[in-house]
Amino acid sequence: SILLKHRQWAKESSAAMLRCCAGICCGGVDSGPPANQGAAEAPAVRQVVKPTLRLDEEEAPAVSSLSDLASLLSLTLAPPGAVEPVAVTTDDFPRNCNRLLLLLPFAGAPSGAWDTSARDGLGSAVPIFRWAQANGYAACLFSAAALEEAPTETWERVLKGSPAGCVFVLAASGSLPTLARALQPIHPLLYSRFRVALAPFEGPAAWPPAWPADLPAELIEHLAGAVLRAPAAWAKEEPRRVVQLVFECLALRESRYQNAEARKYQGFQTLKENDMPGMKRLGLDERIARMDRDRGNDELAQLLKKHEHGKFDEDELEPGVD
């Protein structure tokens, strides 16, 4: 039965990945422009939805283990069928092509806990999972012990089951270097889907993160554009308001990424020097004449650099904060 469950999980992941490849990753029917809208019109920022709680439900109840957290929120232990699960995920984890939220726990945190150093119960994983589910994210919390023992292996065992085109990382205080260690052996094409990494409750003393010294240049460049510094104004807000601001920040970044991609694809129509299959074909003589061009600085390269995503003004990352 364990083998059948694992095969079903892999089958759902493969089907979801094919649906993702059929469209534009990170843009689902709930976040993209209507079908009758022109390509030039940019998608609006998604409206962040607040989760609903019963009057008898605690906002951040105590959790003693990954199994306890899974029982409380009807989550799934991952990987499926593992003797010792290393993470807990939402049920749509192998099917959600749009967005995935990863929670990196505080070093040494108990099983099922997230950021044990945060104030006023902010570090509980329960509210984060509820907000994620209300806003269309698949979500995953890792075991701190498993990540500390084997970060890359643990990362791969769980994330290979997710087809999400956009991955957002919420790191507990001091755990951003763990993200770098987990991504270090991975090919750049695979970690390019990690759009945002944020330690929302980390103090200013921990900035900038202490990255491992042997990171590849491509990963350092990617982290420079993806890792955000939490706005200082968040430290003065009430816990519930801070969680809302976190999800508004993620929605804003997702929207900006989609806008940059839309402008880039629209710019393909104006290229004059490049061969664009399906749009414009250069003659044989023109192609031969351009074979020795500087491909790092030709017309296409300049277009991609112009609309390079990940370079945003940090002053604009505080939605709703004056």
Secondary structure, 3 states (H helix, E strand, C coil): CHHHHHHHHHHHHHHHHHHHHHCCCCCCCCCCCCCCCCCCCCCCCCCCCCCCCCCCCCCCCCCCCHHHHHHHHCCEEECCCCCCCCEEECCCCCCCCCEEEEEECCCCCCCCCCCCCCHHHCCCHHHHHHHHHHCCCEEEEECHHHHHHCHHHHHHHHHCCCCCCEEEEEECCCCHHHHHHHHCCCCHHHHCCEEEEECCCCCHHHCCCCCCCCCCHHHHHHHHHHEECCCHHHHHCCHHHHHHHHHHHHHHHHHHHHHHHHHHHHHHHHCCCCCECCCECCCHHHHHHCCCCCCCCCHHHHHHHHCCCCCCCHHHCCCCCC
